[in-house]
Amino acid sequence: MVVLLVIILLFFMLIAGIPIGVTLACVGGIGIWLINPDAVLGIFQSVPFRTSASYLLTTCPMFILMAELASTGITRNLFDFAAKRTRKFPASLGVATVFASAIMGAICGSSTAAAATMSNIAIPEMIKKGFPARMATAIVAVSGTLAIMIPPSIVLVLYGILADVSVGKLLMAGVIPGVLSGVAYSITIIIWFKREQKKNNIPSDELLKQMATEGRESMTNLWQELLAIGPAIILIILVLGGIYSGIVTPTEAAAVGAFATLILALIKREQNPKLVYEACVRAVKTNTMIFTIMIGARIFGYFMVFSQTTTKITAYVSNMVTDSWVIIALLVVFYIVLGCFMDGIAILLLTIPVVAPIVASLGFDLIWFGIVVTKLIEIGLVTPPVGINVFIAADGAKIPVDEGFRGVGVLLMAEVVVLLILMFFPILTLWLPSLMKA
């Protein structure tokens, strides 16, 4: 009865628009008080410090700061490089946006940062070359989700902490699924573009190739282009190379990446003291939000322990006769529904402490499941009514949000195909982590 009352109160507060961190702390505290009034004060005294003092959690502030510092000329150079390298493809600017977003994701790990920076750069270029606004919006919104799959990913770091699995292996597990997603997006964009070309007044492929070369004559050869994106390459080698080789831990890699991003930006004069200060302020605000949610989720987690909800659910599911894949299918539907209404980080913090033991009891690998959940969160980032990436991209395209959501529907087909591939071929997720040095 107590659990039911707490769940009802939880949804009521969320619907009322109360921040998720405050909601979780309040309903968790009330639930604990109803079960054991003497424990409430001690939990509220100890949980905030014990949660925020986690060594692994310092990975998040550094990766977020890295994202804020990288949102400068690095992104512009990446897009220009990608546009020139893909100009022989139909829908070259769309493919270039996917390519640039993937590399941006390998630098910053934040989907909203990737979508925001690419919306300012890629959408005007695509619309200028004849792309319908809803297509340009959809491409930027969906491509931005690559940032939470390709390491370094804040979502994967948090999942690793919550599910108690190796963060380093989890980050490397996202590489092949991230590349697979990028290829699927590109193929879908090309097919979609060719269909739109027949229906609308979009220039021919030959004319688009000619237009793609205009305005980029400053990059006269491949070496100059590589020099322009050199900072991005250096950052990827430092972060991913360091983690894969075992030279640095994910936490150390985050600090190295943030420091290297700052130095490279200062050398290229893309940052000044004022911009660095503003980047730090934005990073602090984002981290404050994440830490608040984590503290609230930890308090709510204690309520789940006191009420023995997690233990009972795990035992019930483990004893079910139903095939384990049916349980996974139900969890997929569950996460898709949650993604329509909640932020990805909030979903992780609210569900993984309960769901991870269930998945483990069914015999599934938690690293594989982490990638599946991340793909589901990607889908949530572009599905109505809360698809934040679509809001960001639609604002950049200056079109109504509902038009943006209609465009995203096409690319969601690619997301579903990739999700099914990842679910039924776990080797794609687990191969790279199996090669890592311990």
Secondary structure by P-SEA (a helix, b strand, c coil): caaaaaaaaaaaaaaacccaaaaaaaaaaaaaaaccccaaaaaaacaaaaaaaccccaaaaaaaaaaaaaccaaaaaaaaaaaaaaccccaaaaaaaaaaaaaaaaccccaaaaaaaaaaccaaaaaaacccaaaaaaaaaaaaaccccccccaaaaaaaaaacccaaaaaaaaaaaaaaaaaaaaaaaaaaaaaaaaacccccaaaaaaaaaccccccccaaaaaaaaaaaaaaaaaaaaaaaaccccaaaaaaaaaaaaaaaaaaaccccaaaaaaaaaaaaaaaaaaaaaaaaaaaaaaaaaaaaaaaaaaaaaaaccccaaaaaaaaaaaaaaaaacccaaaaaaaccccaaaaaaaacccaaaaaaaaaaaaaaaacccccaaaaaaaaaaacccaaaaaaaaccaaaaaaaaaaaaaacccccccccccccc
